[in-house]
């Protein structure tokens, strides 16, 4: 999946999940896609170290919005 967001790249980790990386290789978060009756939803997620699990930070209608959310929360 190509987004065209400067300084950000995606690496597929499963059929529904991408790792969001900065140019330096630092992981910003994850992008997860979910099929719904209204279309695809893109979930921005970050790893919560204290809880040792992924935590959703937002659900969006476009992958670009989800990645922008992760980028601004870093």
C-alpha positions as CSV (number, residue, x, y, z in Angstrom):
1,X,0.0,0.0,0.0
2,X,1.5,3.3,-1.1
3,X,0.4,6.5,0.7
4,X,2.7,9.1,-0.6
5,X,3.3,10.6,2.9
6,X,6.7,12.2,3.0
7,X,9.1,10.4,5.4
8,X,6.7,7.5,6.1
9,X,6.7,3.9,4.7
10,X,4.6,0.9,5.3
11,X,5.7,-2.7,5.8
12,X,3.1,-5.4,5.5
13,X,3.2,-7.7,8.6
14,X,0.0,-9.7,7.9
15,X,-3.0,-9.7,5.4
16,X,-4.7,-6.9,7.4
17,X,-1.9,-5.1,9.2
18,X,1.0,-2.8,8.2
19,X,3.8,-1.4,10.3
20,X,4.2,2.3,9.9
21,X,7.8,3.4,9.8
22,X,9.7,6.7,9.7
23,X,12.6,7.1,7.3
24,X,15.0,6.3,10.2
25,X,13.3,2.9,10.7
26,X,11.6,3.9,13.9
27,X,8.2,2.3,14.3
28,X,5.4,4.9,14.6
29,X,2.6,2.4,15.0
30,X,0.4,0.0,13.0
31,X,-2.3,0.3,10.5
32,X,-5.0,-2.3,10.6
33,X,-7.8,-2.7,7.9
34,X,-11.2,-4.0,8.7
35,X,-14.0,-4.7,6.2
36,X,-17.4,-3.4,7.4
37,X,-20.8,-3.2,5.7
38,X,-20.1,0.5,4.9
39,X,-16.6,-0.1,3.4
40,X,-13.1,-0.5,4.7
41,X,-12.1,1.1,8.1
42,X,-8.5,1.8,8.8
43,X,-7.4,1.6,12.5
44,X,-4.4,3.4,13.8
45,X,-2.8,1.4,16.6
46,X,0.2,1.7,18.9
47,X,1.8,-0.8,21.2
48,X,1.0,-0.1,24.9
49,X,4.1,-1.4,26.7
50,X,2.5,-1.3,30.2
51,X,-0.5,-3.4,29.1
52,X,1.6,-5.4,26.6
53,X,-1.0,-5.1,23.9
54,X,-2.0,-3.0,20.9
55,X,-4.1,0.0,21.7
56,X,-6.3,1.6,19.1
57,X,-5.9,5.4,18.8
58,X,-8.5,6.0,16.1
59,X,-10.6,4.5,13.2
60,X,-10.7,6.3,9.9
61,X,-12.2,5.9,6.4
62,X,-8.8,6.4,4.6
63,X,-5.4,4.9,5.4
64,X,-3.8,8.3,4.9
65,X,-5.8,9.7,7.8
66,X,-4.9,6.8,10.1
67,X,-1.2,7.2,9.3
68,X,-1.3,11.0,9.8
69,X,-2.9,10.4,13.2
70,X,0.0,8.1,14.2
71,X,2.5,10.5,12.9
72,X,1.2,13.4,14.9
73,X,0.9,11.4,18.1
74,X,4.5,10.4,18.3
